[in-house]
Amino acid sequence: MFALLSASACGSPASPTVPAPPVPQISGNWLGEETVASLDGGECLGPPLRKDLVGFPGQFSGSFMQNGSSVTATLDIDHTGAVCSYSGTINGSALTLDMTGCTATSGMAVSCPEGGSRNLLLLSEHVTAVIAGDSISGTFAETDNILISGSTTSVGTLGTAGPFTLMRR
């Protein structure tokens, strides 16, 4: 009996608990720049958009709301007039967001080289990023539906991807 009591009294000390790192706080207004690095598909818009978009930066602004590690965001894509909603999480300094809804662009029709015009409607977007103080940097991958202008007839999709950076305002 004494041996049993001695063994339990001499057990190894409990290891100290390491606190989890604080969740970065990103609520507020941000200003961003994205660059389309790759473009896939595009129906008749593929060639002109590759020439006009790939490699050129575009501006957008965003507003983030945070509750612990859950995040919602509204991003305003300045050059298209679209306003999109996102939801996601923060895990350590990693941020992931997925689009949950988007308004149509402001009637922006893009001309096809062989005639006619098309509208783009954002279908999905996935964002992965790293938060570092007042900066968020990462990549986006989006898919747009290509519609014949003035109709709801889809004629293809356009996939774009590239890097972005956001700075706190």
Contacts in CASP RR format, 6 or more apart in sequence:
PFRMAT RR
TARGET T0000
AUTHOR 0000-0000-0000
METHOD contacts of the structure
MODEL  1
MFALLSASACGSPASPTVPAPPVPQISGNWLGEETVASLDGGECLGPPLR
KDLVGFPGQFSGSFMQNGSSVTATLDIDHTGAVCSYSGTINGSALTLDMT
GCTATSGMAVSCPEGGSRNLLLLSEHVTAVIAGDSISGTFAETDNILISG
STTSVGTLGTAGPFTLMRR
21 92 0 8 1.000
23 68 0 8 1.000
23 69 0 8 1.000
23 90 0 8 1.000
23 92 0 8 1.000
24 90 0 8 1.000
24 92 0 8 1.000
24 93 0 8 1.000
24 131 0 8 1.000
24 133 0 8 1.000
25 66 0 8 1.000
26 64 0 8 1.000
26 66 0 8 1.000
26 71 0 8 1.000
26 90 0 8 1.000
26 95 0 8 1.000
26 131 0 8 1.000
26 136 0 8 1.000
26 168 0 8 1.000
27 64 0 8 1.000
27 65 0 8 1.000
27 66 0 8 1.000
28 63 0 8 1.000
28 64 0 8 1.000
28 65 0 8 1.000
28 168 0 8 1.000
28 169 0 8 1.000
29 61 0 8 1.000
29 62 0 8 1.000
29 63 0 8 1.000
29 168 0 8 1.000
29 169 0 8 1.000
30 61 0 8 1.000
30 62 0 8 1.000
30 63 0 8 1.000
30 64 0 8 1.000
30 136 0 8 1.000
30 166 0 8 1.000
30 167 0 8 1.000
30 168 0 8 1.000
30 169 0 8 1.000
31 59 0 8 1.000
31 60 0 8 1.000
31 61 0 8 1.000
31 62 0 8 1.000
31 166 0 8 1.000
31 167 0 8 1.000
31 169 0 8 1.000
32 59 0 8 1.000
32 60 0 8 1.000
32 61 0 8 1.000
32 62 0 8 1.000
32 164 0 8 1.000
32 165 0 8 1.000
32 166 0 8 1.000
32 167 0 8 1.000
33 57 0 8 1.000
33 58 0 8 1.000
33 59 0 8 1.000
33 60 0 8 1.000
33 164 0 8 1.000
33 165 0 8 1.000
34 57 0 8 1.000
34 58 0 8 1.000
34 60 0 8 1.000
34 140 0 8 1.000
34 162 0 8 1.000
34 163 0 8 1.000
34 164 0 8 1.000
35 55 0 8 1.000
35 56 0 8 1.000
35 57 0 8 1.000
35 58 0 8 1.000
35 162 0 8 1.000
35 163 0 8 1.000
35 164 0 8 1.000
36 53 0 8 1.000
36 54 0 8 1.000
36 55 0 8 1.000
36 56 0 8 1.000
36 160 0 8 1.000
36 161 0 8 1.000
36 162 0 8 1.000
37 54 0 8 1.000
37 55 0 8 1.000
37 161 0 8 1.000
37 162 0 8 1.000
37 163 0 8 1.000
38 54 0 8 1.000
38 160 0 8 1.000
38 161 0 8 1.000
38 162 0 8 1.000
39 46 0 8 1.000
39 49 0 8 1.000
39 50 0 8 1.000
39 53 0 8 1.000
39 54 0 8 1.000
39 158 0 8 1.000
39 159 0 8 1.000
39 160 0 8 1.000
40 158 0 8 1.000
40 159 0 8 1.000
40 160 0 8 1.000
41 156 0 8 1.000
41 157 0 8 1.000
41 158 0 8 1.000
41 159 0 8 1.000
42 49 0 8 1.000
42 146 0 8 1.000
42 156 0 8 1.000
42 157 0 8 1.000
42 158 0 8 1.000
42 159 0 8 1.000
43 112 0 8 1.000
43 118 0 8 1.000
43 146 0 8 1.000
43 155 0 8 1.000
43 156 0 8 1.000
43 158 0 8 1.000
44 112 0 8 1.000
44 113 0 8 1.000
44 114 0 8 1.000
44 115 0 8 1.000
44 116 0 8 1.000
44 118 0 8 1.000
44 155 0 8 1.000
45 110 0 8 1.000
45 112 0 8 1.000
45 118 0 8 1.000
45 120 0 8 1.000
45 146 0 8 1.000
45 158 0 8 1.000
46 158 0 8 1.000
47 113 0 8 1.000
48 110 0 8 1.000
48 111 0 8 1.000
48 112 0 8 1.000
48 113 0 8 1.000
49 110 0 8 1.000
49 158 0 8 1.000
53 160 0 8 1.000
58 78 0 8 1.000
58 79 0 8 1.000
59 78 0 8 1.000
59 79 0 8 1.000
60 75 0 8 1.000
60 76 0 8 1.000
60 77 0 8 1.000
60 78 0 8 1.000
61 75 0 8 1.000
61 76 0 8 1.000
61 78 0 8 1.000
61 169 0 8 1.000
62 73 0 8 1.000
62 74 0 8 1.000
62 75 0 8 1.000
62 76 0 8 1.000
62 166 0 8 1.000
63 73 0 8 1.000
63 74 0 8 1.000
64 71 0 8 1.000
64 72 0 8 1.000
64 73 0 8 1.000
65 71 0 8 1.000
65 72 0 8 1.000
65 73 0 8 1.000
66 90 0 8 1.000
68 90 0 8 1.000
69 89 0 8 1.000
69 90 0 8 1.000
69 91 0 8 1.000
70 87 0 8 1.000
70 88 0 8 1.000
70 89 0 8 1.000
71 86 0 8 1.000
71 87 0 8 1.000
71 88 0 8 1.000
71 89 0 8 1.000
71 90 0 8 1.000
71 95 0 8 1.000
71 97 0 8 1.000
72 85 0 8 1.000
72 86 0 8 1.000
72 87 0 8 1.000
72 88 0 8 1.000
73 85 0 8 1.000
73 86 0 8 1.000
73 87 0 8 1.000
73 97 0 8 1.000
74 83 0 8 1.000
74 84 0 8 1.000
74 85 0 8 1.000
74 86 0 8 1.000
75 83 0 8 1.000
75 84 0 8 1.000
75 86 0 8 1.000
76 82 0 8 1.000
76 83 0 8 1.000
77 83 0 8 1.000
77 84 0 8 1.000
80 105 0 8 1.000
80 106 0 8 1.000
80 108 0 8 1.000
80 120 0 8 1.000
81 103 0 8 1.000
81 105 0 8 1.000
81 106 0 8 1.000
81 108 0 8 1.000
82 102 0 8 1.000
82 103 0 8 1.000
82 104 0 8 1.000
82 105 0 8 1.000
82 106 0 8 1.000
82 122 0 8 1.000
83 102 0 8 1.000
83 103 0 8 1.000
84 99 0 8 1.000
84 101 0 8 1.000
84 102 0 8 1.000
84 103 0 8 1.000
84 122 0 8 1.000
84 125 0 8 1.000
85 99 0 8 1.000
85 100 0 8 1.000
85 101 0 8 1.000
85 102 0 8 1.000
86 97 0 8 1.000
86 98 0 8 1.000
86 99 0 8 1.000
86 100 0 8 1.000
86 125 0 8 1.000
86 127 0 8 1.000
87 97 0 8 1.000
87 98 0 8 1.000
87 100 0 8 1.000
88 95 0 8 1.000
88 96 0 8 1.000
88 97 0 8 1.000
88 98 0 8 1.000
89 95 0 8 1.000
89 96 0 8 1.000
90 131 0 8 1.000
93 130 0 8 1.000
93 131 0 8 1.000
93 132 0 8 1.000
94 128 0 8 1.000
94 129 0 8 1.000
94 130 0 8 1.000
94 131 0 8 1.000
95 127 0 8 1.000
95 128 0 8 1.000
95 129 0 8 1.000
95 130 0 8 1.000
95 131 0 8 1.000
95 136 0 8 1.000
96 126 0 8 1.000
96 127 0 8 1.000
96 128 0 8 1.000
96 129 0 8 1.000
97 126 0 8 1.000
97 127 0 8 1.000
97 129 0 8 1.000
98 124 0 8 1.000
98 125 0 8 1.000
98 126 0 8 1.000
98 127 0 8 1.000
99 122 0 8 1.000
99 124 0 8 1.000
99 125 0 8 1.000
99 126 0 8 1.000
99 142 0 8 1.000
102 121 0 8 1.000
102 122 0 8 1.000
104 119 0 8 1.000
104 121 0 8 1.000
105 119 0 8 1.000
105 120 0 8 1.000
105 121 0 8 1.000
107 119 0 8 1.000
108 119 0 8 1.000
108 120 0 8 1.000
109 117 0 8 1.000
109 118 0 8 1.000
109 119 0 8 1.000
109 149 0 8 1.000
109 150 0 8 1.000
110 117 0 8 1.000
110 118 0 8 1.000
110 119 0 8 1.000
110 120 0 8 1.000
111 117 0 8 1.000
112 118 0 8 1.000
116 148 0 8 1.000
116 149 0 8 1.000
117 148 0 8 1.000
117 149 0 8 1.000
118 146 0 8 1.000
118 147 0 8 1.000
118 148 0 8 1.000
118 149 0 8 1.000
118 155 0 8 1.000
119 146 0 8 1.000
119 147 0 8 1.000
119 148 0 8 1.000
119 149 0 8 1.000
119 150 0 8 1.000
120 144 0 8 1.000
120 145 0 8 1.000
120 146 0 8 1.000
120 147 0 8 1.000
120 158 0 8 1.000
121 144 0 8 1.000
121 145 0 8 1.000
121 147 0 8 1.000
122 142 0 8 1.000
122 143 0 8 1.000
122 144 0 8 1.000
122 145 0 8 1.000
123 142 0 8 1.000
123 143 0 8 1.000
123 144 0 8 1.000
123 145 0 8 1.000
123 157 0 8 1.000
124 142 0 8 1.000
124 143 0 8 1.000
125 140 0 8 1.000
125 141 0 8 1.000
125 142 0 8 1.000
125 143 0 8 1.000
126 140 0 8 1.000
126 141 0 8 1.000
126 142 0 8 1.000
127 138 0 8 1.000
127 139 0 8 1.000
127 140 0 8 1.000
127 164 0 8 1.000
128 138 0 8 1.000
128 139 0 8 1.000
129 136 0 8 1.000
129 137 0 8 1.000
129 138 0 8 1.000
129 139 0 8 1.000
129 164 0 8 1.000
129 166 0 8 1.000
130 136 0 8 1.000
130 137 0 8 1.000
130 138 0 8 1.000
133 168 0 8 1.000
134 167 0 8 1.000
134 168 0 8 1.000
135 165 0 8 1.000
135 166 0 8 1.000
135 167 0 8 1.000
135 168 0 8 1.000
136 165 0 8 1.000
136 166 0 8 1.000
137 163 0 8 1.000
137 164 0 8 1.000
137 165 0 8 1.000
137 166 0 8 1.000
138 163 0 8 1.000
138 164 0 8 1.000
138 165 0 8 1.000
139 161 0 8 1.000
139 162 0 8 1.000
139 163 0 8 1.000
139 164 0 8 1.000
140 160 0 8 1.000
140 161 0 8 1.000
140 162 0 8 1.000
140 163 0 8 1.000
140 164 0 8 1.000
141 159 0 8 1.000
141 160 0 8 1.000
141 161 0 8 1.000
141 162 0 8 1.000
142 159 0 8 1.000
142 160 0 8 1.000
142 161 0 8 1.000
143 157 0 8 1.000
143 158 0 8 1.000
143 159 0 8 1.000
144 157 0 8 1.000
144 158 0 8 1.000
144 159 0 8 1.000
144 160 0 8 1.000
145 154 0 8 1.000
145 156 0 8 1.000
145 157 0 8 1.000
146 154 0 8 1.000
146 155 0 8 1.000
146 156 0 8 1.000
146 157 0 8 1.000
146 158 0 8 1.000
147 153 0 8 1.000
147 154 0 8 1.000
147 155 0 8 1.000
148 155 0 8 1.000
END
